[in-house]
Every structure is written in C-alpha cells, then in structure tokens.
Amino acid sequence: MRTKSTQEVQKEALVDTVAQVGRKGKGIEVSFSGRGLTPFGGIGLLGGLMRKLKVKEALESKVQLARRERKYSLGNMLLSVIYACALDLERLSDTVVLRKDGVFQQVVGFDDYPHQTSLSRFMSKFTVMAAKDIGEVGADLRRTVRGETGGQCRITLDMDSHVTTVYGKQQRAKVGYNPKKPGRKSYHPLLCFVGETRDFLWGRFRPGDRNNVQDSKWFLKECLVRLGAGIKELFLRADSGFYSDDFLKCLERRRIWYAVVAKLYPAIQAQLAGLEYRDIGSGVEVGEFRYQGLGWKKARRMVVIREEIAEGEKKKREPKLLELKGHTYQVIVTNIEDWAPEEVWRFYNNRANVENMVKEGVLGYGLDVAVSHSYAGNMAHFFITMLTYNLMNWLKEGVLGQQKVKRMAKWVRQHFFLIPGRLVRKGRKLILRLSQSYPWKHEYWWAEARLETLKLPLLS
C-alpha cells in the first residue's frame, strides 16, 4: 500500500476540519449524498433543437475520420464537445462535470460521457479535411434553417478576423499581428457572418503570421459558394485589414456593393484637411473625395467621417481612426455611388454587430481556446465552436423568440440551461423535477411549446 505524503495527510485533515465546522458551526449539515441531481436541468431545450435539426446524423454522414474512439460514436463525440461549448466548459478538463452528471446524460440521450483523455485523443486524430467537414455541416444546416436564400433578396456579408493567442507548442502557431500579446504565437482565423441574421457563414483557420490581404480573395470565394441561389443584391462590410486593390477589384467583378475601411496612408491623409465637410449633428461631419491609389487602374469613392474630440474627452484608441487637430478621421472606400456619405457611414457602422458576434464566440463558446497540440484538432474545435454559436443563435430566435434583440450566451445559460433539477422514477416513467423556485417558469414552458411546433425555415 502506498504511504500518503505529508501534503495529502494535511489536505485530508483540513477537509475534515472544514466539514465539521460546516456541520456544527452553521447549523446546516453538508453531505455529498444527493442522487439524481443536475445543475443543467434546462439543457434539453438545446438537445431538442439538435434532434429536430438532426445534427448528429448530419455530422456522422459528412465528417470522415479514419481513427476514432471505439466506445463512442463519432456523432456523440462531436455532440459532447458542442454541449461543453454551449455550457461554457472551455477546457476539455472542465468536462468532468458532465461525465459525472448522469442526469445530464439521460436528458441529452447519452449512455455515457467521454473522459477528458478520450476527448483529447479524439481531437488529435483530426485531419484538416475532416475539420473542414464540420464547417460544411454547419453551412448545410444553415441552409436548412434559413432556406436557400435565408428569406433574403439582399444579403450583407460581414468579414472579420480574430487573433487566438496560444501558450504551448501548438502545431503551426506563428508569431504575427497580435495587439494584446505582442510576440506571442497565435492562430489568426477569418470569419464571415450574415449581417441580417447574425449567422456564421464560413471561416478559414490560419497560422498567426497570415494577414487578411493574403487570403481575402480566396476567402470570399469560399463564402460565396456557401450562399444559396436567388440573392439579388450582395453587400459586404470589412475593416482595414481587407483594404487592397486586388480585393476591391474582386468585389467589383462580382458586382458586390462594399464599404471597407481604408488604411490611412500619407497620400490619403493629405486629402483630409482641404475637404469641404457637412455637419450632420452630434459633432460629426462628412465629406468625400476620389482617390486613385498607387497601381490602381481607376479612382474610387472615399467617404470621410470627421468627429470633434470634446474637451476633456479621452482620445479614441480605435486604430482605424486618425487623430488630427482636435478631430478623429475615418475613411471608407465604397462603390455605392447613390448613397449620401452619412448613409455609407451608418451602413458600415452596423458592422459593429460582427464584433459582438466574435465577442460572443470568444466569451460564450471558447473561440479563444486552443484545446489540442494538433493544428487540425484546433481547426476542428474552431468549426465546432462556430457550429455551437449558430445552434445557439437559432435557439434564441426560433425557440426563445428573440428576433431583433438577441441576448448573449451567458444570459441564455442563466435563464434556461442552469436550472437545478432532480430525476425521479414514477412507475415506468422518468420525471425531471426542476426547481420549484425557478423564476422563469412561464418563459421556459413557452420555449418548450415553441420548440415543439418549430417550423423551418426560420426567416428573419
């Protein structure tokens, strides 16, 4: 028999002391003897939506993985990671709470939940092709949920990128643009969302030393392939990372209307002081000029937004804004000729939603986490994370009735997933008894009813 270390003996003594104080000092006896309990009593809403969409079947039919865990089906392994993302269990080590929660497993239809080591091995076995297959499943499901065109004759694509800093020796992580952790290795994925519905459309997982200009044309093609037919007008918004003549020409050839923030090179800055500006209120002025950059075959319309910096106001740290003589300047290049400058500016400003979408992926589902040393494994996790994002987006809209204003993932968890419950057997029937003091019973039953009668496609 192994002899316990001094540290282990001290730890056991401390635990015993704390337990005794908890029993006697506070008048409440504490014991870990409850059975059939779960903190995730409302997770069946997400499980019901995934069954209705046949997510497991779609993953198993599309994702090809030569080697996998024998004990668990491919679909259940992927659903295990989706549930972990949805419940904010970012690290695979955090999933122990689901492995130990038999009630959760019964609610979602699992016989068992895989161990952390099984999940780690599973993620490490991915190939790049298999990882992209998960993204393809997400794109197929989006078409199922939205219909071929998403109910839209006009669609706006919002493009962005995100830096995921890594702290180990992950494959193909490189040092590149990293404003929060300069000099750290990272991944630098590209993401594209549909502005009207906030759906994730497609992404490209990349090493950290890739910049947006290098991949923007190919990424656009990948995104367009995953849009349905029947779209009459296509718009695109992007930040200055996508500002290049090649990308703009690509958009123009495809007859895509765009508003892209320009990089404020000295030649552009030189134009700003001599412009005529028109006041549109609240300290904001607009102007415009034509500009033909070096190597460009034609001049393009440049919309300028000038905002006064009020006395005592903190300077704006937005890197796309130029500060000059008491004003900040932003320049947007566009091929939309019949809109007033302020209309172009307001259209671009709606792109702020994409930053909230990326924030939702980071704070809500673990987009910022590298779960594997394998590049393909981290790519797979990227697509799983964004599939989870879409599932939650559709849950909010179709089941919770949040069309115009959609709450963040944390709110959904607190109000609908994290409901204490006990699973009991009554005759041959299992009953999940949720907390009697749960304050949103009406909203929960309404969501259950909407899920039961949910009709596809969802049109926004």
ChimeraX attribute file (.defattr): number of C-alpha atoms within 10 A of each C-alpha:
attribute: neighborCount
match mode: 1-to-1
recipient: residues
	/A:1	3
	/A:2	4
	/A:3	7
	/A:4	9
	/A:5	9
	/A:6	8
	/A:7	9
	/A:8	11
	/A:9	12
	/A:10	12
	/A:11	12
	/A:12	11
	/A:13	12
	/A:14	12
	/A:15	12
	/A:16	12
	/A:17	12
	/A:18	12
	/A:19	15
	/A:20	14
	/A:21	15
	/A:22	15
	/A:23	14
	/A:24	11
	/A:25	11
	/A:26	10
	/A:27	9
	/A:28	10
	/A:29	12
	/A:30	13
	/A:31	9
	/A:32	5
	/A:33	5
	/A:34	8
	/A:35	12
	/A:36	14
	/A:37	19
	/A:38	24
	/A:39	18
	/A:40	22
	/A:41	23
	/A:42	23
	/A:43	20
	/A:44	18
	/A:45	22
	/A:46	22
	/A:47	17
	/A:48	17
	/A:49	20
	/A:50	17
	/A:51	13
	/A:52	14
	/A:53	16
	/A:54	12
	/A:55	20
	/A:56	17
	/A:57	14
	/A:58	17
	/A:59	21
	/A:60	17
	/A:61	12
	/A:62	13
	/A:63	21
	/A:64	16
	/A:65	16
	/A:66	9
	/A:67	11
	/A:68	18
	/A:69	14
	/A:70	8
	/A:71	10
	/A:72	16
	/A:73	13
	/A:74	22
	/A:75	16
	/A:76	20
	/A:77	20
	/A:78	24
	/A:79	21
	/A:80	21
	/A:81	23
	/A:82	22
	/A:83	19
	/A:84	22
	/A:85	26
	/A:86	24
	/A:87	21
	/A:88	18
	/A:89	20
	/A:90	23
	/A:91	16
	/A:92	18
	/A:93	14
	/A:94	13
	/A:95	24
	/A:96	14
	/A:97	15
	/A:98	22
	/A:99	16
	/A:100	14
	/A:101	19
	/A:102	19
	/A:103	23
	/A:104	26
	/A:105	17
	/A:106	14
	/A:107	18
	/A:108	19
	/A:109	12
	/A:110	16
	/A:111	11
	/A:112	18
	/A:113	22
	/A:114	21
	/A:115	15
	/A:116	16
	/A:117	11
	/A:118	18
	/A:119	22
	/A:120	18
	/A:121	15
	/A:122	19
	/A:123	26
	/A:124	19
	/A:125	16
	/A:126	25
	/A:127	19
	/A:128	14
	/A:129	14
	/A:130	20
	/A:131	25
	/A:132	22
	/A:133	20
	/A:134	26
	/A:135	26
	/A:136	21
	/A:137	21
	/A:138	25
	/A:139	21
	/A:140	16
	/A:141	19
	/A:142	25
	/A:143	19
	/A:144	15
	/A:145	19
	/A:146	20
	/A:147	16
	/A:148	17
	/A:149	17
	/A:150	25
	/A:151	15
	/A:152	18
	/A:153	12
	/A:154	14
	/A:155	20
	/A:156	20
	/A:157	25
	/A:158	26
	/A:159	28
	/A:160	22
	/A:161	21
	/A:162	20
	/A:163	22
	/A:164	22
	/A:165	23
	/A:166	20
	/A:167	11
	/A:168	12
	/A:169	11
	/A:170	19
	/A:171	15
	/A:172	17
	/A:173	24
	/A:174	20
	/A:175	18
	/A:176	19
	/A:177	19
	/A:178	19
	/A:179	9
	/A:180	10
	/A:181	14
	/A:182	12
	/A:183	13
	/A:184	18
	/A:185	25
	/A:186	28
	/A:187	30
	/A:188	25
	/A:189	21
	/A:190	21
	/A:191	22
	/A:192	25
	/A:193	23
	/A:194	19
	/A:195	21
	/A:196	15
	/A:197	20
	/A:198	20
	/A:199	23
	/A:200	25
	/A:201	27
	/A:202	27
	/A:203	23
	/A:204	20
	/A:205	22
	/A:206	20
	/A:207	20
	/A:208	24
	/A:209	17
	/A:210	17
	/A:211	18
	/A:212	20
	/A:213	16
	/A:214	14
	/A:215	15
	/A:216	21
	/A:217	17
	/A:218	13
	/A:219	18
	/A:220	18
	/A:221	11
	/A:222	15
	/A:223	19
	/A:224	14
	/A:225	10
	/A:226	15
	/A:227	20
	/A:228	14
	/A:229	12
	/A:230	13
	/A:231	15
	/A:232	10
	/A:233	13
	/A:234	17
	/A:235	17
	/A:236	22
	/A:237	24
	/A:238	22
	/A:239	20
	/A:240	19
	/A:241	19
	/A:242	25
	/A:243	20
	/A:244	19
	/A:245	17
	/A:246	15
	/A:247	18
	/A:248	23
	/A:249	15
	/A:250	17
	/A:251	19
	/A:252	13
	/A:253	9
	/A:254	10
	/A:255	13
	/A:256	18
	/A:257	18
	/A:258	24
	/A:259	26
	/A:260	23
	/A:261	23
	/A:262	24
	/A:263	22
	/A:264	17
	/A:265	9
	/A:266	8
	/A:267	12
	/A:268	16
	/A:269	14
	/A:270	11
	/A:271	14
	/A:272	20
	/A:273	10
	/A:274	7
	/A:275	13
	/A:276	11
	/A:277	16
	/A:278	15
	/A:279	12
	/A:280	10
	/A:281	8
	/A:282	8
	/A:283	12
	/A:284	17
	/A:285	19
	/A:286	22
	/A:287	19
	/A:288	21
	/A:289	16
	/A:290	13
	/A:291	16
	/A:292	15
	/A:293	15
	/A:294	8
	/A:295	7
	/A:296	13
	/A:297	10
	/A:298	10
	/A:299	11
	/A:300	18
	/A:301	18
	/A:302	24
	/A:303	23
	/A:304	25
	/A:305	23
	/A:306	24
	/A:307	20
	/A:308	17
	/A:309	18
	/A:310	11
	/A:311	7
	/A:312	6
	/A:313	8
	/A:314	8
	/A:315	12
	/A:316	12
	/A:317	9
	/A:318	9
	/A:319	10
	/A:320	18
	/A:321	20
	/A:322	17
	/A:323	18
	/A:324	14
	/A:325	8
	/A:326	12
	/A:327	17
	/A:328	19
	/A:329	19
	/A:330	23
	/A:331	28
	/A:332	25
	/A:333	24
	/A:334	22
	/A:335	18
	/A:336	17
	/A:337	11
	/A:338	8
	/A:339	12
	/A:340	13
	/A:341	23
	/A:342	18
	/A:343	12
	/A:344	20
	/A:345	19
	/A:346	10
	/A:347	14
	/A:348	20
	/A:349	12
	/A:350	12
	/A:351	22
	/A:352	11
	/A:353	14
	/A:354	24
	/A:355	15
	/A:356	13
	/A:357	19
	/A:358	22
	/A:359	17
	/A:360	19
	/A:361	22
	/A:362	17
	/A:363	16
	/A:364	25
	/A:365	29
	/A:366	23
	/A:367	25
	/A:368	21
	/A:369	18
	/A:370	24
	/A:371	24
	/A:372	24
	/A:373	18
	/A:374	21
	/A:375	25
	/A:376	23
	/A:377	25
	/A:378	25
	/A:379	30
	/A:380	27
	/A:381	26
	/A:382	28
	/A:383	24
	/A:384	24
	/A:385	27
	/A:386	28
	/A:387	28
	/A:388	24
	/A:389	26
	/A:390	21
	/A:391	24
	/A:392	21
	/A:393	23
	/A:394	24
	/A:395	21
	/A:396	20
	/A:397	20
	/A:398	23
	/A:399	23
	/A:400	22
	/A:401	15
	/A:402	14
	/A:403	14
	/A:404	10
	/A:405	9
	/A:406	15
	/A:407	14
	/A:408	18
	/A:409	20
	/A:410	16
	/A:411	12
	/A:412	18
	/A:413	18
	/A:414	12
	/A:415	16
	/A:416	22
	/A:417	21
	/A:418	16
	/A:419	21
	/A:420	18
	/A:421	21
	/A:422	17
	/A:423	20
	/A:424	15
	/A:425	10
	/A:426	8
	/A:427	6
	/A:428	6
	/A:429	7
	/A:430	11
	/A:431	12
	/A:432	18
	/A:433	14
	/A:434	19
	/A:435	14
	/A:436	10
	/A:437	9
	/A:438	13
	/A:439	10
	/A:440	11
	/A:441	15
	/A:442	10
	/A:443	13
	/A:444	19
	/A:445	11
	/A:446	14
	/A:447	20
	/A:448	17
	/A:449	12
	/A:450	15
	/A:451	19
	/A:452	14
	/A:453	11
	/A:454	14
	/A:455	11
	/A:456	13
	/A:457	16
	/A:458	18
	/A:459	15
	/A:460	12
